[in-house]
Amino acid sequence: MNRVINFMGIRHVAAVVTLLLTLAAVGSLAVKGLNFGLDFTGGTLIELGYERPADLQSIRGQLQRSGYGDAVVQSFGATTDVLVRMPGDDPELGNRVAQALEKASSDAFVVKRVEFVGPAVGEELRDQGGIAMLLALAGILVYVAFRFQWKFSLGAILSLVHDVIMVLGVFALFQIPFDLTTLAAVLAIIGYSLNDTIVVFDRIRENFRLLRKAELIENINISTTQTLLRTLATSISTLLAVVALMVFGGESLWGFSFALCIGVLCGTYSSVYIASILLIWVKLTREDLIPPVEAEAVDERP
C-alpha cells in the first residue's frame, strides 16, 4: 500500500478551529444578519435597453450623484441590457430614474419595463427557501441512514450544516447581498458537499470488510488517502469553473459563484475533518455495519 497520510493526527486541532470558525459565523449572523436583496425585501426593478454596450460603473455613479445611492445596477443578458434594482414602490420611480440618467449622460436608452416586488412576496420567497433547505437536509438524513448507518448520517448532516453556516456567516460578515441566486448556490453546496462525504464514507465502509485488523482511525486515514486524488480533482476542477464564473459572469452571478467557491472549500474540508471525526466520537465499529443475523431454526430429529 502506498504511503498513508495521517489526517486524523490533527483532528483535535481541526475540531477546535472548526468550532471557533463556526461560532464566528453564527455570531456574525446574530449581530449583523443577512443583507437580504430586493428579491426578499421588496422593491422596484427597472430594465433599461441601451443602443450601445452600457458602462455599468458609469451608470452607478450617475445614479449615486442623483440621490439613488442604494440602487443595484447589473447587466442582464446582452451588454446593452441593464437591470436597476432599488427599494421603493413608487410607480413613477422608473421615469425619475430615466430622467436622472438622461441628464447625466448622452447615451440613448429606453425603459423596457418597471416591476415592483412587494415585501409580502419577498417574505414568502424567503420562507419557502428556508423550508426547501430544511427539507433537503431532512431527506439527506434519511438517505444516508438507510444507505449506511445512523452514525454516518449524523456526520453527513453535521458537515452540511457547517458548510451552510460558513457560507451564510461570510455573507453576513461582509454584508454581501443575499438574493435568490445565492440561495440556489447554498442548495447546490448541500448537494456537492454530500457527494464528497458519501465517497469517503463508502470507502470507509468498504475498508471495514477488507482491512479486518485496522482500527477506526487507521481505516479513516487509509480511506481518505485513497480518495484524496479524486477529491482534489473534483474540487480543483469545480473551483476553476466557479472562479471563471466570478470573473466573467458579471455582477448578477457574482454572489452565486462566490457562495459556491466558499461552499466547495468548506465541503472538501468538512468531508474529512467533520464527518469523519464524528465517526470517531460516536465510536463507529465494524459490528455497526454487520446486519443482524436471524436465528436459524433448530433441526429437531426424532
C-alpha positions as CSV (number, residue, x, y, z in Angstrom):
1,M,0.0,0.0,0.0
2,N,1.2,3.5,-0.7
3,R,2.0,6.0,2.0
4,V,-1.0,6.7,4.2
5,I,-1.5,10.4,5.3
6,N,-2.3,10.7,8.9
7,F,-5.3,13.1,8.5
8,M,-6.7,12.2,11.9
9,G,-3.4,13.1,13.7
10,I,-4.6,16.7,13.8
11,R,-8.2,16.0,14.5
12,H,-8.2,17.8,17.8
13,V,-6.7,20.9,16.3
14,A,-9.1,20.7,13.4
15,A,-12.1,20.4,15.8
16,V,-11.0,23.5,17.7
17,V,-10.5,25.5,14.5
18,T,-13.9,24.3,13.2
19,L,-15.6,25.3,16.4
20,L,-14.1,28.8,16.5
21,L,-14.9,29.5,12.9
22,T,-18.5,28.2,13.3
23,L,-19.0,30.4,16.4
24,A,-17.7,33.4,14.5
25,A,-20.1,32.7,11.6
26,V,-23.0,32.3,14.0
27,G,-22.0,35.5,15.8
28,S,-21.9,37.3,12.5
29,L,-25.3,36.1,11.6
30,A,-26.7,37.0,15.1
31,V,-25.1,40.5,15.2
32,K,-25.2,41.7,11.6
33,G,-27.7,39.4,10.0
34,L,-28.0,38.7,6.3
35,N,-28.2,41.6,3.9
36,F,-31.3,40.4,2.0
37,G,-31.6,41.6,-1.6
38,L,-34.7,43.0,-3.2
39,D,-35.9,39.5,-4.0
40,F,-36.7,39.1,-0.3
41,T,-37.3,42.7,0.9
42,G,-39.3,44.0,-2.0
43,G,-38.5,46.9,-4.3
44,T,-38.6,48.2,-7.8
45,L,-36.9,46.6,-10.8
46,I,-36.2,48.7,-13.9
47,E,-34.9,47.3,-17.1
48,L,-33.1,49.6,-19.5
49,G,-32.1,49.0,-23.1
50,Y,-29.1,50.9,-24.4
51,E,-28.2,51.3,-28.1
52,R,-24.5,50.7,-27.3
53,P,-22.8,48.5,-24.6
54,A,-23.6,50.0,-21.3
55,D,-20.9,51.2,-18.8
56,L,-22.3,49.8,-15.5
57,Q,-19.8,51.7,-13.4
58,S,-20.7,55.0,-15.1
59,I,-24.5,54.3,-14.5
60,R,-23.9,53.6,-10.8
61,G,-22.0,56.9,-10.5
62,Q,-24.8,58.8,-12.3
63,L,-27.5,57.3,-10.0
64,Q,-25.4,57.9,-6.9
65,R,-25.0,61.6,-7.8
66,S,-28.7,61.8,-8.5
67,G,-29.6,60.6,-5.0
68,Y,-30.1,56.9,-5.7
69,G,-27.0,55.5,-3.9
70,D,-28.8,52.3,-2.8
71,A,-29.5,51.3,-6.4
72,V,-28.1,47.9,-7.6
73,V,-27.0,48.0,-11.3
74,Q,-26.5,44.7,-13.1
75,S,-26.1,43.6,-16.7
76,F,-28.9,41.5,-18.0
77,G,-28.2,39.1,-20.8
78,A,-26.8,41.3,-23.6
79,T,-24.3,44.1,-22.8
80,T,-26.9,46.6,-23.9
81,D,-29.5,45.5,-21.3
82,V,-29.2,46.8,-17.8
83,L,-31.3,46.0,-14.6
84,V,-31.6,48.6,-11.9
85,R,-32.9,47.4,-8.6
86,M,-33.8,49.8,-5.7
87,P,-36.1,49.9,-2.7
88,G,-39.4,51.7,-3.1
89,D,-42.8,51.1,-4.7
90,D,-43.4,54.4,-6.4
91,P,-45.0,53.9,-9.8
92,E,-43.1,56.9,-11.1
93,L,-39.7,55.7,-9.9
94,G,-38.8,54.3,-13.3
95,N,-39.5,57.6,-15.0
96,R,-37.5,59.5,-12.4
97,V,-34.5,57.2,-12.8
98,A,-34.7,57.5,-16.6
99,Q,-34.7,61.3,-16.3
100,A,-31.8,61.3,-13.9
101,L,-29.8,59.1,-16.3
102,E,-30.7,61.3,-19.4
103,K,-29.5,64.4,-17.6
104,A,-26.2,62.8,-16.6
105,S,-25.3,61.1,-19.8
106,S,-25.9,61.4,-23.5
107,D,-26.2,57.6,-24.1
108,A,-29.5,56.7,-25.7
109,F,-31.7,54.1,-23.9
110,V,-35.3,53.1,-23.4
111,V,-37.1,51.9,-20.4
112,K,-38.3,48.4,-21.2
113,R,-40.2,47.5,-18.1
114,V,-40.8,48.6,-14.5
115,E,-41.9,46.0,-12.0
116,F,-42.5,46.1,-8.2
117,V,-41.9,43.1,-5.9
118,G,-43.8,43.6,-2.7
119,P,-42.3,42.8,0.7
120,A,-45.0,40.1,1.2
121,V,-43.8,38.3,-1.9
122,G,-40.2,38.7,-0.7
123,E,-41.1,37.3,2.7
124,E,-42.8,34.3,1.1
125,L,-39.8,33.6,-1.1
126,R,-37.5,33.8,2.0
127,D,-39.7,31.4,4.0
128,Q,-40.1,28.9,1.1
129,G,-36.3,29.0,0.6
130,G,-35.7,28.2,4.2
131,I,-38.2,25.3,4.1
132,A,-36.6,24.0,1.0
133,M,-33.2,23.9,2.7
134,L,-34.6,22.1,5.8
135,L,-36.4,19.6,3.6
136,A,-33.2,18.9,1.7
137,L,-31.3,18.3,4.9
138,A,-34.0,16.0,6.3
139,G,-34.1,14.0,3.0
140,I,-30.3,13.6,3.2
141,L,-30.5,12.4,6.8
142,V,-32.9,9.7,5.8
143,Y,-31.0,8.7,2.7
144,V,-27.6,8.3,4.5
145,A,-29.2,6.5,7.4
146,F,-30.7,3.9,5.0
147,R,-27.7,3.6,2.8
148,F,-25.1,3.4,5.5
149,Q,-26.0,3.6,9.2
150,W,-27.3,6.3,11.5
151,K,-23.9,7.2,12.8
152,F,-22.9,8.1,9.2
153,S,-26.0,10.2,8.8
154,L,-25.1,12.3,11.8
155,G,-21.6,13.0,10.4
156,A,-23.1,13.9,7.0
157,I,-25.7,16.3,8.4
158,L,-23.2,18.0,10.7
159,S,-20.8,18.6,7.9
160,L,-23.6,20.0,5.7
161,V,-24.9,22.3,8.4
162,H,-21.3,23.5,8.9
163,D,-20.9,24.3,5.2
164,V,-24.2,26.3,5.1
165,I,-23.4,28.2,8.3
166,M,-20.0,29.2,7.0
167,V,-21.4,30.5,3.7
168,L,-24.1,32.5,5.4
169,G,-21.6,33.8,8.0
170,V,-19.3,35.1,5.3
171,F,-22.2,36.8,3.6
172,A,-23.4,38.3,6.9
173,L,-19.9,39.5,7.9
174,F,-19.2,41.4,4.7
175,Q,-22.9,42.3,4.2
176,I,-22.9,40.8,0.7
177,P,-26.5,40.9,-0.8
178,F,-28.2,37.6,-0.3
179,D,-30.8,37.0,-3.1
180,L,-32.4,34.1,-4.8
181,T,-29.4,33.2,-6.9
182,T,-27.3,32.9,-3.7
183,L,-30.0,30.7,-2.1
184,A,-29.8,28.5,-5.1
185,A,-26.0,28.3,-4.6
186,V,-26.5,27.3,-1.0
187,L,-28.8,24.4,-2.1
188,A,-26.2,23.4,-4.7
189,I,-23.5,23.4,-2.0
190,I,-25.5,20.9,0.0
191,G,-25.5,18.5,-2.9
192,Y,-21.8,19.0,-3.7
193,S,-20.7,18.5,-0.1
194,L,-22.9,15.4,0.3
195,N,-21.4,13.8,-2.7
196,D,-17.9,14.4,-1.4
197,T,-18.8,13.0,2.0
198,I,-20.5,9.9,0.5
199,V,-17.4,9.0,-1.4
200,V,-15.3,9.0,1.8
201,F,-18.0,7.1,3.7
202,D,-18.3,4.5,1.0
203,R,-14.6,3.8,1.1
204,I,-14.6,3.6,4.9
205,R,-17.4,1.0,4.8
206,E,-15.6,-1.0,2.2
207,N,-12.3,-1.0,4.1
208,F,-14.1,-2.3,7.2
209,R,-14.5,-5.5,5.2
210,L,-11.1,-5.5,3.5
211,L,-8.9,-4.4,6.4
212,R,-10.2,-6.5,9.2
213,K,-7.4,-5.7,11.7
214,A,-7.4,-2.0,11.1
215,E,-8.8,0.3,13.8
216,L,-11.3,3.0,13.0
217,I,-8.7,5.9,12.9
218,E,-6.4,3.9,10.7
219,N,-9.3,3.0,8.5
220,I,-10.3,6.7,8.1
221,N,-6.7,7.7,7.3
222,I,-6.4,4.9,4.6
223,S,-9.8,5.6,3.1
224,T,-9.2,9.4,3.0
225,T,-5.8,8.9,1.4
226,Q,-7.3,6.5,-1.2
227,T,-10.0,9.1,-2.2
228,L,-7.7,12.1,-2.0
229,L,-6.8,12.3,-5.7
230,R,-10.5,12.0,-6.6
231,T,-11.4,14.7,-4.1
232,L,-8.7,17.1,-5.3
233,A,-9.5,16.6,-8.9
234,T,-13.2,17.3,-8.3
235,S,-12.6,20.3,-6.1
236,I,-10.0,21.9,-8.2
237,S,-12.0,21.5,-11.5
238,T,-15.1,22.9,-9.8
239,L,-13.2,25.8,-8.3
240,L,-11.7,26.6,-11.8
241,A,-15.2,26.8,-13.2
242,V,-16.6,28.8,-10.3
243,V,-13.7,31.3,-10.4
244,A,-14.2,31.8,-14.1
245,L,-17.8,32.5,-13.4
246,M,-16.9,35.0,-10.8
247,V,-14.5,36.8,-13.1
248,F,-16.5,36.7,-16.4
249,G,-20.1,36.0,-15.2
250,G,-21.0,39.6,-14.4
251,E,-22.3,41.1,-11.2
252,S,-25.7,39.3,-11.5
253,L,-23.8,35.9,-10.9
254,W,-21.0,37.1,-8.6
255,G,-22.9,36.3,-5.4
256,F,-23.9,32.9,-6.7
257,S,-20.3,32.0,-7.8
258,F,-18.8,33.4,-4.6
259,A,-21.1,31.3,-2.4
260,L,-20.2,28.3,-4.5
261,C,-16.5,29.0,-4.1
262,I,-16.8,29.1,-0.3
263,G,-19.0,26.0,-0.3
264,V,-16.6,23.9,-2.3
265,L,-13.7,24.8,0.0
266,C,-15.8,24.1,3.1
267,G,-17.3,21.0,1.7
268,T,-13.9,19.5,0.9
269,Y,-12.7,20.3,4.5
270,S,-15.8,19.1,6.3
271,S,-15.8,15.7,4.5
272,V,-12.6,14.9,6.3
273,Y,-12.5,16.9,9.4
274,I,-16.1,17.0,10.5
275,A,-17.9,14.0,9.0
276,S,-15.1,11.6,9.7
277,I,-14.2,12.9,13.1
278,L,-17.8,12.5,14.2
279,L,-17.5,8.8,13.4
280,I,-14.7,8.6,16.0
281,W,-16.7,10.5,18.6
282,V,-19.7,8.2,18.2
283,K,-17.4,5.1,18.3
284,L,-18.3,3.5,15.0
285,T,-17.4,-0.2,15.0
286,R,-17.3,-3.0,12.4
287,E,-20.3,-4.5,14.2
288,D,-22.4,-1.4,13.4
289,L,-22.2,-2.3,9.7
290,I,-23.0,-6.0,10.0
291,P,-26.7,-6.8,9.5
292,P,-28.3,-8.8,12.3
293,V,-28.3,-12.5,11.8
294,E,-31.6,-14.2,12.1
295,A,-31.7,-17.1,14.4
296,E,-31.6,-20.3,12.5
297,A,-34.3,-22.9,13.0
298,V,-33.2,-25.8,15.2
299,D,-33.1,-29.0,13.3
300,E,-35.0,-31.4,15.5
301,R,-34.6,-35.1,14.7
302,P,-36.8,-37.7,16.1
